[in-house]
Amino acid sequence: MATETLVQPTPNLKTFIPELVYFEPDALTYPMGERIRKWAQDQGLSIHMTTSHNRITNLPGEGELEKYRIAKRTLVVGVRKTLDFDQSKPSAEYAIPIATGCMAHCHYCYLQTTLGAKPYVRIYVNIDDIIARAAKYIEERQPELTRFEAACTSDPVGLEHISGSLARLIEFMAKQEHGRLRFVTKFNNVEPLLGLEHNGHTRIRFSVNADYVIRHFEPGTSSFADRIEAAGKVARAGYPLGFIIAPIIWHEGWEDGYAELLRKLKAEVPPEAEPTLTFELIQHRFTKTAKRVIEARYPKSKLEMDEAKRKYKWGRWGQGKYVYPDEQATALREWITEQIFANFPKASIDYFT
């Protein structure tokens, strides 16, 4: 079991320090909750109490845009009451809920709409309950492997210096014959994870993209150079490594942009990591609701969301989204696939969607 003493990340400009911290009263009865309270006090942060992590109504700010920006700098510490895990296809069988919300400001992020009016960052302190539920899912599916995705509703690496939740999950999963952990990040604060016993049962993936996309649409994240440096560190620590290229965006010079991306990855990834290296490819998509929210929250964004240039694709739950027309999607998939195998002939591509 991981201790409550955390390895501190190497300082960098993207280390998340919230401006406001809210606690549910019950959260302070858990070791993690009390530790985070002390951390917040040591940081000199503004600490408040709340009856529910799902209802923070008194955030400061003039107008909705300022309230949104302050919410992204607000941490809420609570107890996860719903312990039924959502499905997480195609990445994994289940999403394991250790946090909700993200401090980054990626213009295209689906959390813009799924979190709606609750864009603040939440950490759940009842990690023992969450791990116990994961153990039951693993037992129910034996002898099949059960994969858990820890980054469906947050970027947990960006919170690890506060929560320590990933360390707990990694060390738990290392002992599970039929359990595996996966998560993806845009942050480079991986030092707390490097010395853990993982037994190769956790795959750490990094979200990467063409320089154009990172520069224009991913403020508040670690730089591309910092991300791939971190990728090299986790690979050398023996973790299975992966990259998610998402969202793939059609832009002027996209062929050169994605070719250069793969060349840069090749220069950093240790050769011994290649045989188990995975890629996941996700083209840019948006819904009508997402478009409306993004335009309100990032009014100067250059993100292209012209419905007339897109194909409407129905989802599994009767809700549709706008993706690239077949000809463009095929061109993106074939070009990036070609670049992947030119640089990493032993790697595998899990899916393109």
C-alpha positions as CSV (number, residue, x, y, z in Angstrom):
1,M,0.0,0.0,0.0
2,A,1.3,3.5,-0.9
3,T,2.0,5.7,2.1
4,E,0.4,9.2,2.5
5,T,3.9,10.8,2.0
6,L,4.0,11.9,-1.7
7,V,7.0,12.3,-4.0
8,Q,7.0,15.9,-5.0
9,P,7.0,16.7,-8.8
10,T,9.9,18.5,-10.4
11,P,8.8,22.2,-10.3
12,N,7.5,23.5,-13.6
13,L,5.1,26.2,-14.7
14,K,2.2,23.8,-15.2
15,T,2.1,22.3,-11.7
16,F,-1.5,22.9,-10.6
17,I,-1.9,25.0,-7.5
18,P,-5.6,25.9,-7.0
19,E,-6.7,29.4,-5.8
20,L,-9.7,28.0,-3.9
21,V,-10.2,24.7,-2.1
22,Y,-13.5,23.3,-0.9
23,F,-14.0,20.3,1.4
24,E,-17.0,18.2,2.1
25,P,-17.1,17.6,5.9
26,D,-17.0,13.8,5.4
27,A,-13.8,14.1,3.2
28,L,-11.9,15.2,6.3
29,T,-12.6,11.9,8.0
30,Y,-10.3,10.1,5.4
31,P,-6.5,10.2,5.5
32,M,-6.3,11.6,2.0
33,G,-8.8,14.4,2.9
34,E,-6.9,15.4,6.0
35,R,-3.6,15.3,4.2
36,I,-4.9,17.6,1.4
37,R,-6.3,20.0,4.0
38,K,-2.9,20.3,5.6
39,W,-1.3,20.7,2.1
40,A,-3.7,23.5,1.3
41,Q,-3.0,25.2,4.6
42,D,0.8,25.0,4.0
43,Q,0.2,26.5,0.6
44,G,-1.7,29.4,2.1
45,L,-4.8,28.6,0.0
46,S,-8.3,29.9,0.6
47,I,-10.2,27.0,2.2
48,H,-14.0,26.6,2.4
49,M,-16.5,24.0,3.3
50,T,-19.3,22.7,1.1
51,T,-22.2,20.3,1.6
52,S,-21.6,18.5,-1.7
53,H,-18.8,18.2,-4.2
54,N,-21.5,18.3,-6.9
55,R,-22.8,21.8,-5.9
56,I,-20.4,24.7,-5.7
57,T,-22.6,27.8,-6.2
58,N,-20.7,30.7,-4.7
59,L,-17.7,31.0,-6.9
60,P,-16.4,34.6,-7.3
61,G,-16.2,36.4,-10.6
62,E,-17.9,39.0,-12.8
63,G,-19.8,37.3,-15.5
64,E,-19.9,33.7,-16.6
65,L,-16.6,33.8,-18.4
66,E,-14.7,34.9,-15.4
67,K,-16.5,32.5,-13.2
68,Y,-15.5,29.7,-15.6
69,R,-11.9,30.6,-15.4
70,I,-12.0,30.7,-11.6
71,A,-13.7,27.4,-11.5
72,K,-10.8,25.8,-13.4
73,R,-8.6,27.0,-10.6
74,T,-10.9,25.6,-7.9
75,L,-10.3,22.2,-6.2
76,V,-13.2,20.4,-4.5
77,V,-12.3,17.5,-2.2
78,G,-15.1,15.0,-1.7
79,V,-16.3,11.5,-1.2
80,R,-17.3,9.5,-4.3
81,K,-20.7,8.0,-3.4
82,T,-21.5,6.3,-6.7
83,L,-19.2,3.3,-7.0
84,D,-20.7,1.8,-10.2
85,F,-18.1,2.4,-12.9
86,D,-19.1,3.6,-16.3
87,Q,-17.9,1.7,-19.5
88,S,-15.0,3.2,-21.3
89,K,-14.9,1.8,-24.8
90,P,-12.7,1.5,-26.8
91,S,-10.0,2.4,-24.3
92,A,-10.9,0.0,-21.5
93,E,-13.7,-2.0,-20.0
94,Y,-14.4,0.5,-17.2
95,A,-13.6,4.1,-16.2
96,I,-12.2,4.2,-12.7
97,P,-13.4,7.4,-11.0
98,I,-10.6,9.0,-8.9
99,A,-11.1,12.6,-10.1
100,T,-13.4,14.8,-12.2
101,G,-12.5,18.0,-14.1
102,C,-9.3,19.3,-15.5
103,M,-7.2,22.4,-14.9
104,A,-6.1,22.7,-18.5
105,H,-7.9,24.9,-21.1
106,C,-8.0,22.7,-24.2
107,H,-10.5,24.3,-26.4
108,Y,-11.8,21.1,-28.0
109,C,-12.2,19.0,-24.8
110,Y,-15.4,17.0,-24.4
111,L,-15.4,17.8,-20.7
112,Q,-16.6,21.3,-21.8
113,T,-20.0,19.7,-22.2
114,T,-20.0,16.6,-20.1
115,L,-19.2,18.7,-17.0
116,G,-21.5,21.5,-18.0
117,A,-21.8,24.0,-15.2
118,K,-19.4,22.1,-13.0
119,P,-16.0,22.7,-14.5
120,Y,-14.1,22.8,-11.2
121,V,-11.7,20.0,-10.3
122,R,-12.8,17.3,-7.9
123,I,-10.7,14.7,-6.1
124,Y,-12.3,11.7,-4.4
125,V,-10.7,10.7,-1.1
126,N,-12.4,7.3,-0.6
127,I,-9.7,5.6,-2.7
128,D,-10.0,2.4,-0.6
129,D,-13.7,2.1,-1.6
130,I,-12.9,2.7,-5.3
131,I,-10.1,0.1,-5.2
132,A,-12.4,-2.4,-3.5
133,R,-15.0,-1.9,-6.3
134,A,-12.4,-2.4,-9.0
135,A,-11.4,-5.7,-7.3
136,K,-15.0,-6.9,-7.6
137,Y,-15.1,-6.0,-11.3
138,I,-11.9,-7.9,-11.8
139,E,-13.2,-11.0,-9.9
140,E,-16.5,-10.9,-11.9
141,R,-14.7,-11.0,-15.3
142,Q,-12.0,-13.6,-14.5
143,P,-10.3,-15.2,-16.3
144,E,-10.6,-12.3,-18.8
145,L,-8.4,-9.2,-18.3
146,T,-10.3,-6.2,-17.0
147,R,-8.8,-2.8,-18.0
148,F,-9.5,0.4,-16.1
149,E,-9.2,3.9,-17.7
150,A,-8.3,6.5,-15.0
151,A,-8.4,9.6,-17.3
152,C,-11.9,9.6,-18.7
153,T,-13.1,12.6,-16.7
154,S,-9.8,14.2,-15.6
155,D,-6.0,14.4,-16.1
156,P,-4.9,12.5,-13.0
157,V,-1.2,13.1,-13.6
158,G,-1.8,16.8,-13.2
159,L,-3.3,16.1,-9.7
160,E,-1.0,13.4,-8.5
161,H,1.1,15.7,-6.4
162,I,-2.1,16.5,-4.4
163,S,-4.0,13.2,-4.4
164,G,-1.5,10.4,-4.7
165,S,-4.4,8.3,-6.2
166,L,-2.5,7.0,-9.2
167,A,0.2,5.6,-7.0
168,R,-2.4,3.7,-5.0
169,L,-4.0,2.3,-8.2
170,I,-0.7,1.4,-9.8
171,E,0.5,-0.5,-6.7
172,F,-2.8,-2.3,-6.4
173,M,-3.0,-3.2,-10.0
174,A,0.6,-4.6,-10.0
175,K,-0.7,-7.4,-7.8
176,Q,-3.7,-8.2,-10.0
177,E,-3.2,-11.1,-12.4
178,H,-6.4,-10.1,-14.3
179,G,-6.4,-6.4,-13.8
180,R,-4.8,-3.6,-15.8
181,L,-4.7,0.2,-15.5
182,R,-4.4,2.8,-18.2
183,F,-4.4,6.6,-18.2
184,V,-3.5,9.4,-20.6
185,T,-2.0,12.8,-19.8
186,K,-0.9,16.2,-21.2
187,F,1.3,16.8,-18.1
188,N,4.8,15.9,-17.4
189,N,4.7,15.5,-13.6
190,V,5.5,11.8,-13.6
191,E,8.2,11.7,-10.9
192,P,5.8,10.4,-8.2
193,L,5.2,7.3,-10.4
194,L,8.7,6.4,-11.5
195,G,9.8,4.4,-8.5
196,L,6.6,2.4,-8.0
197,E,6.2,-1.3,-8.3
198,H,3.9,-1.6,-11.3
199,N,4.8,-5.1,-12.7
200,G,4.0,-3.9,-16.2
201,H,0.3,-3.8,-15.4
202,T,-0.1,0.0,-16.0
203,R,0.1,1.6,-19.4
204,I,0.9,5.3,-19.3
205,R,-0.1,7.2,-22.5
206,F,0.7,10.8,-23.5
207,S,-1.6,12.9,-25.5
208,V,0.4,14.5,-28.4
209,N,-0.4,16.4,-31.5
210,A,1.0,18.5,-34.3
211,D,2.7,21.8,-33.2
212,Y,-0.2,23.8,-34.7
213,V,-2.8,22.1,-32.5
214,I,-0.8,22.4,-29.2
215,R,0.1,26.0,-29.8
216,H,-3.5,27.1,-30.6
217,F,-5.7,24.9,-28.6
218,E,-4.0,23.4,-25.6
219,P,-3.2,26.3,-23.1
220,G,-2.5,25.3,-19.5
221,T,-0.8,22.0,-20.4
222,S,2.8,20.9,-20.4
223,S,4.8,21.6,-23.6
224,F,5.2,19.0,-26.2
225,A,8.9,18.8,-25.4
226,D,8.2,18.2,-21.7
227,R,5.6,15.6,-22.5
228,I,7.9,13.4,-24.6
229,E,10.7,13.9,-22.1
230,A,8.3,12.5,-19.5
231,A,7.3,9.7,-21.9
232,G,11.0,8.7,-22.1
233,K,11.2,8.6,-18.3
234,V,8.2,6.3,-17.8
235,A,9.4,4.0,-20.6
236,R,12.8,3.7,-18.9
237,A,11.0,3.0,-15.6
238,G,9.5,-0.1,-17.4
239,Y,6.0,1.1,-17.9
240,P,4.2,0.1,-21.1
241,L,4.0,3.3,-23.1
242,G,1.4,4.7,-25.5
243,F,0.5,7.8,-27.4
244,I,-2.9,9.2,-28.2
245,I,-2.9,11.5,-31.2
246,A,-6.0,13.5,-30.5
247,P,-7.8,15.3,-31.7
248,I,-6.4,15.0,-35.2
249,I,-7.2,18.3,-36.8
250,W,-7.2,19.1,-40.5
251,H,-5.2,22.3,-40.9
252,E,-2.9,24.0,-43.4
253,G,0.3,21.9,-43.5
254,W,-1.2,19.0,-41.5
255,E,0.8,16.4,-43.4
256,D,4.1,18.1,-42.4
257,G,2.8,18.7,-38.9
258,Y,2.0,15.1,-38.2
259,A,5.1,13.8,-39.9
260,E,7.2,16.0,-37.8
261,L,5.3,14.9,-34.7
262,L,6.3,11.2,-35.3
263,R,9.9,12.1,-36.1
264,K,10.1,13.9,-32.7
265,L,8.6,11.0,-30.9
266,K,11.1,8.6,-32.6
267,A,14.0,10.7,-31.3
268,E,12.9,10.5,-27.7
269,V,11.3,7.0,-27.2
270,P,13.8,4.4,-26.0
271,P,14.2,1.6,-28.6
272,E,13.3,-1.0,-25.9
273,A,9.8,0.5,-25.5
274,E,8.9,0.1,-29.2
275,P,7.7,-3.6,-29.2
276,T,4.9,-2.8,-26.8
277,L,4.2,0.8,-27.9
278,T,0.6,1.6,-28.8
279,F,-1.1,4.5,-30.6
280,E,-4.7,5.6,-30.5
281,L,-6.0,8.0,-33.2
282,I,-9.0,10.2,-32.7
283,Q,-10.2,12.7,-35.2
284,H,-11.7,16.0,-34.1
285,R,-15.4,16.0,-33.5
286,F,-17.9,18.3,-31.9
287,T,-21.6,18.4,-31.0
288,K,-23.9,21.4,-31.4
289,T,-23.8,21.8,-27.6
290,A,-20.0,21.7,-27.5
291,K,-19.7,24.3,-30.2
292,R,-22.0,26.7,-28.3
293,V,-20.1,26.2,-25.1
294,I,-16.6,26.5,-26.7
295,E,-17.5,29.7,-28.5
296,A,-18.8,31.2,-25.3
297,R,-15.8,30.1,-23.2
298,Y,-13.1,30.7,-25.8
299,P,-14.5,33.4,-28.0
300,K,-11.2,34.0,-29.8
301,S,-10.4,30.4,-30.5
302,K,-9.3,29.4,-34.0
303,L,-10.9,26.0,-33.7
304,E,-12.8,25.1,-36.9
305,M,-16.4,24.0,-36.2
306,D,-18.1,24.7,-39.5
307,E,-21.0,22.2,-39.6
308,A,-21.2,22.6,-43.4
309,K,-17.7,21.1,-43.8
310,R,-18.4,18.1,-41.6
311,K,-20.2,14.8,-41.7
312,Y,-22.9,14.1,-39.1
313,K,-22.3,10.8,-37.3
314,W,-24.8,9.2,-35.0
315,G,-23.5,7.9,-31.7
316,R,-24.4,4.8,-29.7
317,W,-26.8,6.6,-27.4
318,G,-28.8,8.4,-30.1
319,Q,-26.8,11.6,-30.0
320,G,-24.8,12.7,-33.0
321,K,-21.5,14.6,-33.5
322,Y,-19.8,16.3,-36.4
323,V,-16.7,14.5,-37.8
324,Y,-14.6,14.9,-40.9
325,P,-16.1,13.7,-44.2
326,D,-15.0,10.2,-45.2
327,E,-12.4,11.5,-47.8
328,Q,-10.7,13.7,-45.2
329,A,-10.9,11.1,-42.4
330,T,-9.4,8.5,-44.7
331,A,-6.6,10.8,-45.7
332,L,-5.8,11.6,-42.1
333,R,-5.9,8.0,-41.0
334,E,-3.7,6.7,-43.9
335,W,-1.1,9.5,-43.6
336,I,-0.6,9.3,-39.9
337,T,-0.6,5.4,-40.0
338,E,2.1,5.6,-42.6
339,Q,4.2,7.9,-40.5
340,I,3.7,5.8,-37.4
341,F,5.0,2.6,-39.0
342,A,7.8,4.4,-40.8
343,N,9.1,5.5,-37.4
344,F,7.9,2.6,-35.2
345,P,7.6,-0.5,-37.3
346,K,7.0,-2.7,-34.3
347,A,4.3,-0.5,-32.7
348,S,0.6,-1.2,-32.9
349,I,-2.4,1.1,-33.5
350,D,-5.3,0.3,-31.2
351,Y,-8.0,2.2,-33.2
352,F,-8.9,5.2,-35.3
353,T,-12.2,6.8,-34.6
